[in-house]
Every structure is written in C-alpha cells, then in structure tokens.
Amino acid sequence: MNLAIYPYEAGFKDLDTSREAAVKVPAKQLDKMMLQLIRSYCFGVSPEQIVKEYGLSLLSVRPSFSRLKARGLITDSGRRDKTEQGNNCKIWIAI
C-alpha cells in the first residue's frame, strides 16, 4: 500500500492497475461527502445503507469508510445490520 498518501488519498498496492485507478478517485471530496452523510445519521450507518439510499457504488463507499476509520474520524458503533445478502455489516458513527 502506498503509505505516503493513504489514508488521505486513495491507496494502491502496485504501480500498474491499482495505481491507475487510485489517481482517478476524487478521494478527498468523496471522504468529505461520506463524513457529512455519516454525521447526518444520529444512530450510525453502514456503507451498504449509503449505497442503497444514495445510489453510489459500494466500490467507492467502502474504501472511503476505511480511509475515514484510519484517520480516526469514524468508529464502529458496536451495532450490526444485515446486508441484502443476509450478512452482518457494521454500523459506523462519526467521532
């Protein structure tokens, strides 16, 4: 992982395809938007819930949650919800 920029920008593990994709991601803007959305949910929210309610891609939302967690801006609420597939997912809250 390119630790020089992560978690403030999209990370990547190799210098080929994942780096190419990472530089295309507007990580700062996406993270700012995700943090605002998370703060708007008093009891927390899952990435899956954001995807469902706002029509965003899970491939963008989950990494944003990971970067926010790594920066200490969100934390696991300890509560769980179910995904559409019936799996457990964490409910995150802003700190």
ROTOR-774886 format. One line per 2 residues: number of its first residue (from 1); their letters; for each residue x, y, z of N, C-alpha, C, O, CB. Coordinates in nm, 3 decimals, always signed. Glycine has a CB too. Layout:
! residues N
NUM	a	X,Y,Z,X,Y,Z,X,Y,Z,X,Y,Z,X,Y,Z | ... $
This chain:
! residues 95
1	mn	+0.087,-0.118,+0.000,+0.000,+0.000,+0.000,+0.090,+0.122,+0.000,+0.191,+0.125,+0.070,-0.098,+0.001,+0.123 | +0.054,+0.220,-0.076,+0.130,+0.345,-0.080,+0.096,+0.423,+0.046,-0.005,+0.495,+0.050,+0.099,+0.428,-0.209 $
3	la	+0.179,+0.410,+0.148,+0.150,+0.470,+0.278,+0.183,+0.618,+0.282,+0.150,+0.686,+0.379,+0.227,+0.399,+0.386 | +0.248,+0.670,+0.179,+0.282,+0.811,+0.178,+0.157,+0.898,+0.166,+0.156,+1.012,+0.213,+0.377,+0.841,+0.063 $
5	iy	+0.051,+0.845,+0.104,-0.070,+0.925,+0.085,-0.192,+0.868,+0.157,-0.282,+0.944,+0.192,-0.100,+0.937,-0.061 | -0.197,+0.738,+0.181,-0.310,+0.676,+0.247,-0.304,+0.709,+0.395,-0.195,+0.699,+0.451,-0.312,+0.522,+0.225 $
7	py	-0.408,+0.746,+0.462,-0.549,+0.744,+0.426,-0.604,+0.879,+0.378,-0.726,+0.900,+0.382,-0.628,+0.697,+0.542 | -0.518,+0.968,+0.334,-0.565,+1.099,+0.289,-0.600,+1.102,+0.141,-0.666,+1.194,+0.094,-0.459,+1.203,+0.318 $
9	ea	-0.555,+1.003,+0.069,-0.587,+0.984,-0.072,-0.614,+0.836,-0.092,-0.588,+0.755,-0.003,-0.471,+1.035,-0.167 | -0.666,+0.801,-0.209,-0.689,+0.660,-0.240,-0.555,+0.587,-0.243,-0.459,+0.636,-0.302,-0.764,+0.643,-0.375 $
11	gf	-0.548,+0.471,-0.180,-0.425,+0.393,-0.175,-0.415,+0.296,-0.290,-0.513,+0.270,-0.360,-0.415,+0.318,-0.045 | -0.295,+0.242,-0.309,-0.275,+0.139,-0.410,-0.158,+0.051,-0.369,-0.070,+0.093,-0.294,-0.249,+0.203,-0.549 $
13	kd	-0.160,-0.073,-0.420,-0.059,-0.170,-0.381,+0.044,-0.196,-0.489,+0.154,-0.242,-0.459,-0.125,-0.299,-0.343 | +0.013,-0.168,-0.613,+0.111,-0.189,-0.719,+0.118,-0.065,-0.807,+0.036,+0.026,-0.794,+0.076,-0.315,-0.803 $
15	ld	+0.214,-0.062,-0.896,+0.233,+0.056,-0.979,+0.163,+0.046,-1.114,+0.187,+0.126,-1.203,+0.380,+0.080,-1.001 | +0.078,-0.052,-1.128,+0.010,-0.073,-1.256,-0.137,-0.036,-1.243,-0.171,+0.082,-1.235,+0.026,-0.219,-1.304 $
17	ts	-0.223,-0.134,-1.241,-0.367,-0.108,-1.248,-0.423,-0.040,-1.124,-0.506,+0.051,-1.137,-0.439,-0.236,-1.269 | -0.381,-0.081,-1.003,-0.441,-0.019,-0.884,-0.396,+0.126,-0.868,-0.473,+0.209,-0.819,-0.405,-0.099,-0.759 $
19	re	-0.273,+0.159,-0.909,-0.229,+0.299,-0.904,-0.308,+0.381,-1.005,-0.350,+0.493,-0.975,-0.076,+0.309,-0.933 | -0.329,+0.325,-1.122,-0.405,+0.395,-1.226,-0.546,+0.428,-1.176,-0.595,+0.539,-1.197,-0.413,+0.309,-1.354 $
21	aa	-0.609,+0.332,-1.110,-0.744,+0.355,-1.058,-0.742,+0.454,-0.942,-0.831,+0.538,-0.931,-0.806,+0.223,-1.012 | -0.641,+0.445,-0.856,-0.635,+0.532,-0.738,-0.623,+0.678,-0.775,-0.684,+0.764,-0.710,-0.518,+0.492,-0.651 $
23	vk	-0.545,+0.709,-0.878,-0.529,+0.851,-0.913,-0.654,+0.910,-0.975,-0.667,+1.032,-0.982,-0.412,+0.868,-1.008 | -0.747,+0.826,-1.019,-0.873,+0.874,-1.076,-0.980,+0.900,-0.971,-1.080,+0.965,-1.000,-0.925,+0.774,-1.177 $
25	vp	-0.959,+0.851,-0.850,-1.059,+0.863,-0.744,-1.046,+0.999,-0.676,-0.939,+1.033,-0.626,-1.043,+0.748,-0.639 | -1.153,+1.077,-0.673,-1.150,+1.205,-0.601,-1.169,+1.181,-0.451,-1.271,+1.218,-0.394,-1.261,+1.302,-0.654 $
27	ak	-1.068,+1.117,-0.389,-1.081,+1.067,-0.252,-1.116,+1.176,-0.151,-1.200,+1.155,-0.064,-0.954,+1.000,-0.211 | -1.052,+1.291,-0.161,-1.078,+1.397,-0.062,-1.223,+1.441,-0.065,-1.287,+1.457,+0.040,-0.986,+1.518,-0.086 $
29	ql	-1.276,+1.462,-0.185,-1.414,+1.506,-0.197,-1.511,+1.396,-0.153,-1.609,+1.423,-0.084,-1.445,+1.547,-0.341 | -1.481,+1.273,-0.193,-1.566,+1.160,-0.155,-1.565,+1.141,-0.004,-1.671,+1.120,+0.056,-1.518,+1.032,-0.226 $
31	dk	-1.448,+1.147,+0.058,-1.439,+1.129,+0.203,-1.514,+1.240,+0.277,-1.581,+1.214,+0.377,-1.293,+1.126,+0.248 | -1.502,+1.363,+0.228,-1.573,+1.475,+0.290,-1.725,+1.452,+0.282,-1.796,+1.474,+0.379,-1.535,+1.608,+0.222 $
33	mm	-1.772,+1.409,+0.164,-1.914,+1.382,+0.147,-1.959,+1.266,+0.237,-2.065,+1.274,+0.300,-1.945,+1.350,+0.000 | -1.879,+1.158,+0.244,-1.916,+1.043,+0.328,-1.922,+1.084,+0.475,-2.014,+1.044,+0.546,-1.814,+0.928,+0.310 $
35	lq	-1.826,+1.163,+0.521,-1.826,+1.205,+0.661,-1.949,+1.289,+0.692,-2.009,+1.274,+0.798,-1.698,+1.284,+0.693 | -1.988,+1.377,+0.601,-2.110,+1.455,+0.621,-2.232,+1.365,+0.627,-2.320,+1.386,+0.711,-2.127,+1.558,+0.508 $
37	li	-2.238,+1.265,+0.539,-2.351,+1.171,+0.542,-2.354,+1.092,+0.672,-2.460,+1.077,+0.733,-2.345,+1.076,+0.422 | -2.239,+1.040,+0.714,-2.232,+0.962,+0.837,-2.277,+1.046,+0.956,-2.351,+0.998,+1.042,-2.088,+0.908,+0.861 $
39	rs	-2.234,+1.172,+0.961,-2.274,+1.261,+1.070,-2.424,+1.288,+1.070,-2.480,+1.319,+1.175,-2.199,+1.393,+1.060 | -2.488,+1.277,+0.956,-2.631,+1.305,+0.948,-2.717,+1.190,+1.004,-2.837,+1.207,+1.023,-2.670,+1.332,+0.804 $
41	yc	-2.655,+1.076,+1.030,-2.726,+0.960,+1.088,-2.694,+0.954,+1.237,-2.585,+0.912,+1.274,-2.686,+0.826,+1.016 | -2.787,+0.995,+1.321,-2.765,+1.000,+1.466,-2.723,+0.866,+1.525,-2.641,+0.860,+1.616,-2.891,+1.048,+1.535 $
43	fg	-2.780,+0.758,+1.472,-2.753,+0.625,+1.528,-2.656,+0.544,+1.444,-2.640,+0.424,+1.467,-2.883,+0.550,+1.542 | -2.591,+0.609,+1.346,-2.492,+0.541,+1.264,-2.550,+0.489,+1.134,-2.671,+0.488,+1.113,-2.430,+0.428,+1.340 $
45	vs	-2.459,+0.445,+1.048,-2.497,+0.399,+0.914,-2.393,+0.301,+0.862,-2.276,+0.308,+0.900,-2.513,+0.519,+0.817 | -2.435,+0.211,+0.777,-2.343,+0.117,+0.714,-2.312,+0.165,+0.572,-2.391,+0.240,+0.513,-2.402,-0.027,+0.712 $
47	pe	-2.198,+0.124,+0.516,-2.170,+0.157,+0.376,-2.282,+0.108,+0.284,-2.318,+0.176,+0.188,-2.036,+0.096,+0.333 | -2.335,-0.009,+0.313,-2.442,-0.065,+0.231,-2.567,+0.022,+0.232,-2.635,+0.035,+0.130,-2.477,-0.205,+0.279 $
49	qi	-2.597,+0.081,+0.347,-2.713,+0.168,+0.358,-2.693,+0.295,+0.275,-2.786,+0.342,+0.210,-2.740,+0.204,+0.506 | -2.572,+0.351,+0.278,-2.539,+0.469,+0.197,-2.557,+0.436,+0.049,-2.615,+0.515,-0.026,-2.394,+0.518,+0.225 $
51	vk	-2.506,+0.321,+0.008,-2.517,+0.278,-0.132,-2.663,+0.269,-0.174,-2.702,+0.319,-0.279,-2.448,+0.142,-0.154 | -2.743,+0.205,-0.090,-2.884,+0.185,-0.122,-2.961,+0.317,-0.128,-3.043,+0.338,-0.217,-2.948,+0.092,-0.019 $
53	ey	-2.935,+0.406,-0.033,-3.013,+0.529,-0.024,-2.969,+0.637,-0.122,-3.049,+0.721,-0.162,-3.004,+0.583,+0.115 | -2.841,+0.636,-0.161,-2.791,+0.744,-0.245,-2.748,+0.698,-0.385,-2.705,+0.779,-0.467,-2.675,+0.810,-0.177 $
55	gl	-2.758,+0.568,-0.411,-2.726,+0.517,-0.544,-2.578,+0.524,-0.579,-2.542,+0.534,-0.697,-2.803,+0.592,-0.646 | -2.492,+0.520,-0.479,-2.348,+0.524,-0.502,-2.293,+0.382,-0.517,-2.362,+0.285,-0.487,-2.276,+0.597,-0.386 $
57	sl	-2.170,+0.372,-0.563,-2.106,+0.242,-0.581,-2.041,+0.197,-0.451,-1.971,+0.274,-0.386,-2.002,+0.248,-0.693 | -2.065,+0.072,-0.413,-2.002,+0.015,-0.294,-1.850,+0.015,-0.310,-1.777,+0.020,-0.211,-2.053,-0.127,-0.269 $
59	ls	-1.803,+0.009,-0.435,-1.659,+0.010,-0.463,-1.595,+0.145,-0.433,-1.473,+0.155,-0.423,-1.633,-0.029,-0.608 | -1.676,+0.249,-0.419,-1.626,+0.380,-0.378,-1.654,+0.406,-0.230,-1.573,+0.467,-0.160,-1.689,+0.490,-0.463 $
61	vr	-1.770,+0.360,-0.184,-1.812,+0.391,-0.047,-1.729,+0.315,+0.056,-1.683,+0.376,+0.153,-1.959,+0.357,-0.030 | -1.709,+0.187,+0.039,-1.633,+0.110,+0.140,-1.491,+0.163,+0.159,-1.448,+0.180,+0.273,-1.627,-0.037,+0.099 $
63	ps	-1.416,+0.189,+0.050,-1.281,+0.244,+0.071,-1.283,+0.379,+0.142,-1.193,+0.410,+0.220,-1.210,+0.258,-0.063 | -1.384,+0.459,+0.116,-1.396,+0.587,+0.185,-1.414,+0.566,+0.335,-1.351,+0.634,+0.415,-1.513,+0.669,+0.127 $
65	fs	-1.500,+0.472,+0.374,-1.519,+0.439,+0.515,-1.386,+0.393,+0.575,-1.352,+0.430,+0.687,-1.629,+0.330,+0.533 | -1.310,+0.312,+0.501,-1.180,+0.263,+0.551,-1.083,+0.378,+0.575,-1.013,+0.380,+0.676,-1.119,+0.163,+0.451 $
67	rl	-1.078,+0.474,+0.482,-0.989,+0.589,+0.500,-1.032,+0.673,+0.619,-0.949,+0.719,+0.697,-0.986,+0.674,+0.372 | -1.163,+0.694,+0.634,-1.213,+0.772,+0.748,-1.182,+0.703,+0.880,-1.148,+0.769,+0.978,-1.365,+0.795,+0.735 $
69	ka	-1.194,+0.571,+0.883,-1.160,+0.495,+1.004,-1.011,+0.509,+1.035,-0.973,+0.532,+1.149,-1.198,+0.346,+0.989 | -0.928,+0.495,+0.932,-0.783,+0.504,+0.951,-0.741,+0.643,+1.000,-0.640,+0.656,+1.069,-0.711,+0.471,+0.821 $
71	rg	-0.817,+0.745,+0.966,-0.788,+0.881,+1.010,-0.851,+0.913,+1.146,-0.833,+1.023,+1.198,-0.836,+0.980,+0.907 | -0.924,+0.816,+1.202,-0.984,+0.835,+1.333,-1.108,+0.923,+1.333,-1.142,+0.982,+1.436,-0.884,+0.892,+1.425 $
73	li	-1.175,+0.934,+1.217,-1.292,+1.021,+1.206,-1.424,+0.947,+1.227,-1.526,+1.009,+1.256,-1.293,+1.088,+1.073 | -1.422,+0.814,+1.211,-1.539,+0.731,+1.237,-1.497,+0.610,+1.318,-1.379,+0.574,+1.321,-1.610,+0.688,+1.105 $
75	td	-1.594,+0.548,+1.384,-1.566,+0.429,+1.462,-1.685,+0.332,+1.456,-1.798,+0.373,+1.428,-1.534,+0.466,+1.609 | -1.658,+0.208,+1.482,-1.760,+0.105,+1.487,-1.852,+0.134,+1.606,-1.805,+0.151,+1.718,-1.697,-0.038,+1.499 $
77	sg	-1.982,+0.139,+1.581,-2.079,+0.168,+1.688,-2.101,+0.047,+1.778,-2.155,+0.060,+1.888,-2.212,+0.212,+1.628 | -2.059,-0.070,+1.731,-2.085,-0.193,+1.806,-2.216,-0.259,+1.763,-2.243,-0.373,+1.800,-2.090,-0.164,+1.955 $
79	rr	-2.296,-0.186,+1.686,-2.422,-0.241,+1.637,-2.400,-0.303,+1.499,-2.304,-0.270,+1.429,-2.532,-0.131,+1.630 | -2.489,-0.392,+1.461,-2.481,-0.460,+1.333,-2.616,-0.452,+1.262,-2.721,-0.442,+1.326,-2.437,-0.607,+1.350 $
81	dk	-2.610,-0.458,+1.131,-2.730,-0.463,+1.047,-2.710,-0.579,+0.951,-2.606,-0.645,+0.955,-2.755,-0.327,+0.970 | -2.806,-0.604,+0.867,-2.796,-0.709,+0.766,-2.784,-0.648,+0.627,-2.852,-0.550,+0.596,-2.917,-0.804,+0.774 $
83	te	-2.699,-0.707,+0.546,-2.691,-0.667,+0.406,-2.806,-0.732,+0.331,-2.879,-0.814,+0.386,-2.553,-0.706,+0.343 | -2.822,-0.695,+0.205,-2.926,-0.758,+0.123,-2.902,-0.907,+0.107,-2.996,-0.982,+0.082,-2.933,-0.692,-0.014 $
85	qg	-2.778,-0.951,+0.121,-2.744,-1.093,+0.111,-2.761,-1.166,+0.244,-2.740,-1.287,+0.252,-2.601,-1.109,+0.063 | -2.801,-1.093,+0.349,-2.823,-1.154,+0.479,-2.700,-1.161,+0.568,-2.704,-1.220,+0.675,-2.875,-1.291,+0.461 $
87	nn	-2.589,-1.100,+0.524,-2.466,-1.098,+0.605,-2.468,-0.981,+0.702,-2.534,-0.880,+0.678,-2.341,-1.090,+0.514 | -2.396,-0.996,+0.812,-2.384,-0.887,+0.907,-2.294,-0.778,+0.852,-2.196,-0.807,+0.783,-2.331,-0.938,+1.042 $
89	ck	-2.326,-0.653,+0.883,-2.239,-0.542,+0.847,-2.234,-0.445,+0.965,-2.330,-0.433,+1.041,-2.288,-0.470,+0.717 | -2.122,-0.376,+0.978,-2.102,-0.281,+1.088,-2.179,-0.153,+1.063,-2.197,-0.108,+0.950,-1.954,-0.251,+1.106 $
91	iw	-2.224,-0.096,+1.173,-2.286,+0.037,+1.172,-2.180,+0.133,+1.227,-2.132,+0.116,+1.339,-2.420,+0.042,+1.258 | -2.146,+0.233,+1.146,-2.040,+0.328,+1.181,-2.098,+0.460,+1.228,-2.204,+0.502,+1.183,-1.948,+0.351,+1.061 $
93	ia	-2.028,+0.526,+1.321,-2.066,+0.657,+1.369,-1.946,+0.751,+1.357,-1.831,+0.709,+1.363,-2.118,+0.649,+1.515 | -1.977,+0.881,+1.341,-1.872,+0.982,+1.338,-1.826,+1.009,+1.480,-1.905,+1.002,+1.575,-1.922,+1.112,+1.270 $
95	i	-1.700,+1.040,+1.495,-1.643,+1.071,+1.626,-1.646,+1.221,+1.647,-1.602,+1.270,+1.751,-1.498,+1.016,+1.637 $
